[in-house]
Amino acid sequence: HHFAMLSRPASRLVSRHAAALAAGARSMSNGHPNPNILTSKDQMWYNMHNTWPVQVPLSMQMPGTPRADEGVDAVAPKTEMTTLSNGVRVISEGSPSIGASMALYFATGSRVETEATQGSAHFLQHLAFRASEDKSHFLTTREIEKIGGHTVAGASRDCIAYAGECLASNADRLLAIMAESALSPRLEDLDIDNARELVLADAANQARNGPGTVLDAMHAVAFSGRGLGGPLLCPAPTAQAMSGATVAAYLKETMSPSRAIVSAVGVEHARLVDMASAAFGSMKAAAVEPPAPAQYAGGDYYMPGPLDMGEVHICIGMEGLGCSDADLLALATIQTMLGGGDSFSAGGPGKGLKSRIFVNVLYNQGVLSSSAVNVSYGETGLFGISATTTPDHTTVTVELMIKELKRLKTGVSQEELSRAVNMTRASLFLNLENNGIVCEDLGRQLMYYGKRHTGKELSDQLMKITAADLQRVSEKLLSSTPVVAAYGDISCMPTYSQIVSALQG
């Protein structure tokens, strides 16, 4: 009885529209002959059911759809660069997307802070895209929302970046907002107080971020606490005393058109130059002191963590290579070869389960995570291995880390070299599929090299790397003074002199 009640409306619905369906079927069949029709039986099925009896392969053109061009080679996107009259550099790359990715880079960051302006770069990160000298926070937010924009800002040791994405048709409006936020943030007490809350929250989160704390400690001891060795995050006592006048002094001392870069993907270059001229044309050329060259020293930095932490975070490293070093790609290949990750992994191709750290370090039950560390700046860098382990496995973990670093000098097989090179190339090209990453790549390469190396150029260089290159670079790395940092339950941590002796033995 219930089934009969349910079936009646359905049958009435089918009968009511049967004529229209049949008419539609005849129209489609007559107007758009489907190449997937194989027999008269298939045609009959379609007329009865208004659907195809078989799946259409993706290689077959559907009726009524435009035909894609076949056999046409993809054109490599064009990269163009221009320097404005005041020194601001503009770089862009074409894209078929209707969206645009843009970024502003200022070659400043925490390394150019003085004792008087320490923490200013971190505060500028949280003052970004809020109130400016001409707009309130509310109005700035509303303007970004009106154009469907997404914005983000970040401060690192060697630059401050402002990035955003929107439709290409709205790129001029977004760039104007980004420039206003970077050049004239409002620095009244209310604005500094709001930023202070976020800065202090970052400091509190950092205390719970073991790997981040260890990396910061590595910089501090490696570069003697100055320049690149200064704190990336504003220390809490400094944040409490921060004022708008201090941030204004930092901007005055460090901001210069020669340090500014405008990068974009998906915006015509001539249009981008006009936009940049309108946004930055009034920037006056200023004489700024170049950052003091970083002096690597090495050493150790052991920090006790909270009593209930239950873990120890370790990093053993040495001086790495600067971005302008000819062996930088060989070092990236070594990083891929070492690999690493967490003790638990979903596995699968490309997950690095054959990497040295995964096979030789993470197999140990007490090692929770371990990976290669590679950080490069203009003239120097840091390289090493980091790990997180339980306190009772500290000694074993350190021994395994030292063993892998020393193994770098023993050479590499052709199979391992080929795998590391191909994984590095794959990672390179996969990243360059993302317009936001391409935009960052444009800006950072112009900042470090003064030009852009394409993905193909880098891939060709990677293919030329030999096992002898990796061994030579490894020996160069291991000849520098080690730097060791540890954070957490360090009660079982070997001394610095023990680690140095083991590395050099």
Salt bridges, closest charged atoms under 4 A:
GLU70 OE2 - ARG67 NH2 3.12
GLU93 OE1 - ARG452 NH1 2.64
GLU145 OE1 - ARG142 NH1 3.31
ASP172 OD1 - ARG271 NH2 3.77
GLU180 OE1 - LYS135 NZ 2.76
ASP191 OD2 - ARG186 NE 2.80
ASP193 OD1 - ARG196 NH2 2.65
ASP202 OD2 - HIS122 NE2 2.82
ASP202 OD2 - HIS126 NE2 2.59
ASP216 OD1 - ARG157 NH2 2.25
GLU311 OE1 - HIS313 NE2 3.41
ASP325 OD2 - LYS476 NZ 3.42
ASP327 OD2 - ARG472 NH1 2.83
GLU379 OE2 - ARG111 NH2 2.71
ASP392 OD1 - HIS393 ND1 3.42
GLU404 OE1 - ARG407 NH1 3.31
GLU415 OE2 - ARG419 NH1 3.63
GLU416 OE2 - ARG356 NE 2.86
GLU440 OE2 - ARG444 NE 3.14
ASP441 OD2 - ARG452 NE 2.91
GLU457 OE1 - HIS453 ND1 3.82
ASP460 OD2 - LYS456 NZ 3.02
ASP469 OD1 - ARG472 NH2 3.29
